[in-house]
Amino acid sequence: MQHGPAVRRRKLGAELRALRATARLTSGEAARAVGWHQSKVSRIETGISGVKPADVRLLLDAYGVGDPELRELLVGLAGSEGNGRHHWWHAYRGVLPPTYRDFISLESQASGMRTLETSVVPGLLQTPAYARAVTRAALGGLDDRKLDALVEVRLARQDVLRAEPPLELSAVLDEAVLRRTVGGPEVMERQLERLLAAAHLPHVRLQVLPFSAGAHIGITGPFVIFSFPTTSDLDVVVLDHMTSSLYLERKEDLHAYSEAFNTLLIHALSPEETLDYIAAVRDGA
């Protein structure tokens, strides 16, 4: 259980170590190939030290890795030069805490996202007015400038659903998400309409978990599971708390949360039933 940056370093290091092994190189041979000391390779592979994107490219060249998708993913995990989405969130460094920046970084590089939401609409599906109301409620006392910036960030994150290829989003929404009037009736009505529109996208799957399902395996709180292209070794679970986030990387944790999510899908309404249910709530049922 670690914070985001440490998880990213460890996962990147583990993948680089596996690629070195595939290339049949010792850490000393890899170091000589790129002109480093062996200790630098070891620190990178164990996640003790961060690594620059340019250094990742050097290692990938030495290991004969030509897969452009894998190269882009690993370079993106290294940091600022990253992938084709240009790390736009760095412009908000003065507003965003490090854990939120790292969450956005993972989100921008992921190929899939599975999420259980128990209180609010997922950030990737929020309307501007809903996002403003949620942010104001969650972070009381913000001045208008910071509030505007945080809402901008929330909306900019949604570009992953319009990317090519887009993020595959599967969300289970507790019925409370639909029933809680955030920002007033008009804001909520537009938000429900946004959910209906999103549910028709081929890469978005929404399922409502109705109150009638009773207690369920996700009742202890929301979670997110990020999946990455090329290798499942980079998958990670994120648990949000009021002042921080926890990132779970162990295979046992990933398996447990994946099984929990699959169980929730079984007890939730089908995607087709969910469309009818959201529309009924919108219409006052």
Secondary structure, DSSP 4 states (H G I P E B T S, - for coil): -B-HHHHHHHHHHHHHHHHHHHTT--HHHHHHHHT--HHHHHHHHTTSS---HHHHHHHHHHTT---HHHHHHHHHHH-TT-STTTTGGGGGTTTS-HHHHHHHHHHHH-SEEEEEESSS--GGG--HHHHHHHHHHHTTT--HHHHHHHHHHHHHHGGGGTSSSPPEEEEEEEHHHHHS--S-HHHHHHHHHHHHHHHTSTTEEEEEE-GGG-S-TTTT--EEEEE-SS-GGG-EEEEE-SS-EEEE-SHHHHHHHHHHHHHHHHHSPPHHHHHHHHHHHHTT-
